[in-house]
Amino acid sequence: MNRLERAFERLRRDQKKALVVYLTAGDPSLEVTEALILELDKAGVNILEIGVPFSDPTADGPVIQAASQRALQKGVTLENILVMIESVRKRSDIPIILFGYYNPIYRYGNEAFAAKASAAGVDGILVVDLPMEESFELRQYTDRMGMDFISLIAPTTNDSRIERIVSRAKGFLYYITVTGVTGMTRPEPADVKRDVNRIRRSSNLPIVAGFGISTPQQVAEIAPLADGIVIGSAIVRMIADNQGKEGLPQLVSSYIGEIRRALG
């Protein structure tokens, strides 16, 4: 049983929902990202998505786009991020998903990436622009190294495609609550309930809902409908607004405490 499986097993046993948090690696620095990871682990976050900065993040809204640009301007690379995760693993066992786009992985080399990421302590990968039909060229290496390939399902995904996606899915299913990019649209609970129920008819994997969730009220509305929720743009915006301030990890941790309480 890997870290992700253990996390969801504990949550099921305790009748809790998963709190998944996204951070853009290297914004404002990799040292701060590492400090945030450790603080969020203590604050009760169950799974971390570590975003790999990319120059053309087509699925991300302006907040995460800007964070990626800041990180790239500081020279943050996939190799730097893997070294940072390796350092985190000396002090934390929190499940870590690498979240990003295929180009940096392709340039690194699929086989080399899979070996390095696994050795660093990465538990799964989510590659936004690598659809199911094209994923084998990477998965032949990452599956072998025991990393879960997290699949995305959108509101526009029809039932037959859902069945094809979940037949090869691992770890958990990431349900995109809205059409569009991250952080720009508020999800409607009725739509989330409908689509999560569609997905559940095809899979027993945990379903985590993300995109557009930022307030405790939204969390309280959406969390009962899925097995967990993702907070992304709200955290990235908070980090951007408070760069250079002392106590940034504690400030983010305080916000996460509010979200954790709303999860119940």
QUICORDA-V123901 format. One record per pair of residues at least 24 apart in sequence whose ideal C-beta (glycine too) atoms are under 10 Angstrom apart, sorted by the first residue. I is the first residue (numbers start at 1). J is the second residue. Records with the same first field share a line. If there is no record, write none. Layout:
I->J  J
This chain:
2->95  123  124  146  147  148  170  171
3->47  93  94  95  96  121  122  123  124  148  171
4->46  47  95  96  97  123  124  147  148  150  170  171  172  206
5->95  123  148  170  171  172  206
6->93  95  123
7->46  47  93  94  95  123  171  172  206  228
8->46  47  95  171  172  205  206  208  227  228
10->46
11->46  47  206  227  228
12->206  227
15->264
16->44  46  223  227  228  260  263  264
17->46  206  208  209  219  222  223  224  225  226  227  228  229  260  262  263  264
18->45  46  47  95  172  206  207  208  209  223  226  227  228  229  230  263
19->43  44  45  46  47  48  208  219  223  228  229  230  231  256  259  260  262  263
20->45  46  47  48  49  95  97  172  174  208  209  210  228  229  230  231  232
21->45  46  47  48  49  50  94  229  230  231  232  234  235  252  256  259
22->47  48  49  50  51  60  64  67  97  99  126  182  210  230  231  232  233  234  235  236
23->48  49  50  51  67  99  232  235  236  239  252
24->49  50  51  52  53  57  60  63  64  65  66  67  68  69  70  71  76  99  100  232  233  235  236  239  240
25->50  51  52  53  67  68  71  76  77  78  80  81  82  84  85  98  99  100
26->50  51  52  53  67  68  70  71  72  73  74  75  76  77  80  81  84
27->51  53  64  66  67  68  69  70  71  72  73  74  76  236  239  240  243
28->67  70  71  74  239  240  242  243  244  248
29->70  71  74  76  84  243
30->71  74  75  76  77  80  81  83  84  85  87
31->84  87
32->239  243  244  248  249
33->71  76  81  84  85  88  239  249
34->84  85  87  88  91  92  249
35->88  248  249  250  252
36->235  239  248  249  252  253
37->84  85  87  88  91  92  94  96  249
38->87  88  91  92  94  249
39->248  249  250  251  252  253  256
40->92  94  235  249  252  253  256
41->88  91  92  93  94  253
42->92  94  249  253  256
43->249  250  252  253  254  255  256  257  259  260
44->253  256  257  259  260  261  263
45->94  95  231  235  253  256  259  260
46->94  95  208  228  260  263
47->94  95  96  97  123  124  171  172  206  208  228  230
48->85  88  92  94  95  96  97  98  99  123
49->95  96  97  98  99  100  124  126  150  174  208  210  230  231  232
50->81  82  84  85  88  96  97  98  99  100  122
51->81  97  98  99  100  101  126  128  182  232  236
52->76  77  78  80  81  82  98  99  100  101  103  104  105  108  125  127
53->77  78  80  81  100  101  104
54->78  100  101  102  103  104  128  129
55->101  103  104
56->101  103  129
57->100  101  128  129  181  182
58->101  128  129  181
59->99  100  101  128  129  152  176  180  181  182  211
60->99  100  101  128  181  182  183  184  211  232  233  236
61->180  181  182  183  184  185  211  212  232  233  236
62->181  182  183  184  233  237
63->181  182  183  184  232  233  234  235  236  237  238  239  240
64->99  181  182  183  232  233  235  236  237  240
65->181  182  183  236
66->236  237  240
67->233  235  236  237  239  240
68->100  101  236
70->239  240  243
77->104  107  108
78->103  104  105  107  108  113  116  117
79->104  108  112  113  116
81->117  120  122
82->108  113  116  117  118  119  120  121  122
83->116  120
84->120
85->116  117  119  120  121  122  123
86->116  117  119  120  121  122
87->120  121
88->120  121
89->119  120  121  122
90->121
92->121
93->121  123
94->121  123
95->121  122  123  124  148  171  172
96->120  121  122  123  124  125
97->122  123  124  125  126  147  148  150  171  172  174
98->122  123  124  125  126  127  142  147  150
99->124  125  126  127  128  150  174  230  232
100->125  126  127  128  129  130
101->127  128  129  130
102->127  128  129  130  134  135  137  138
103->127  129
105->130  138  141  142
106->130  137  138
109->141
110->137  138  139  140  141  142
111->138  140  141  142  144  145
112->141
113->138  141  142  145  147
114->138  139  140  141  142  143  144  145  146  147
115->141  142  144  145
116->145
117->141  142  145  147
118->142  144  145  146  147
119->145
122->146  147  148
123->147  148  150  171
124->148  149  150  170  171  172
125->149  150  171
126->150  151  152  171  172  174
127->151  152
128->152  174  182
131->161  165
132->161  164  165  166  167  168  169
133->164
135->168
136->168
139->168  170
142->170
143->168  170
146->170
147->171
148->172  205
150->174  205  208
151->175  203  205
152->176  210
153->195  196  198  199  202  203  207
154->178  179  180  195  211
155->179  187  188  191  192  194  195  198  211
156->195
157->195  198  199
158->198
159->198  199  201  202
160->202
162->195  198  199  201  202  203
163->199  201  202  203
164->202
165->199  202  203
166->199  200  201  202  203  204  205  207
167->202  203
169->202  203  205
170->205
171->205  206  208
172->203  205  206  207  208  226  227  228
173->199  200  202  203  205  206  207  208  209  226  227
174->206  207  208  209  210  211  228  230
175->199  207  208  209  210  211  225  226  227  228  229  230
176->209  210  211  212  230
177->209  210  211  212  213  218  222  225  226  229  230
178->210  211  212  213
179->211
180->211  212
181->211  212  233
182->210  211  212  230  232  233  236
183->211  212  213  214  232  233  234  236  237
184->211  212  233
185->211  212
186->211  212  213  214  215  218  221
187->211  212  213  218  221  222  225  229
188->212  221  222
189->218  220  221  222  224  225
190->225
191->225
192->221  222  224  225  226  229
193->221  222  224  225  226
194->225
195->225  226
196->222  225  226  227
197->225
199->226
200->226  227
213->259
214->238  255  259
215->258  259  262
216->255  258  259  260  261  262  263
217->262
218->259  262
219->258  259  260  261  262  263  264
220->259  261  262  263  264
221->262
222->262  263
223->259  262  263  264
224->263  264
228->263
229->259  262  263
231->255  256  259
234->259
235->259
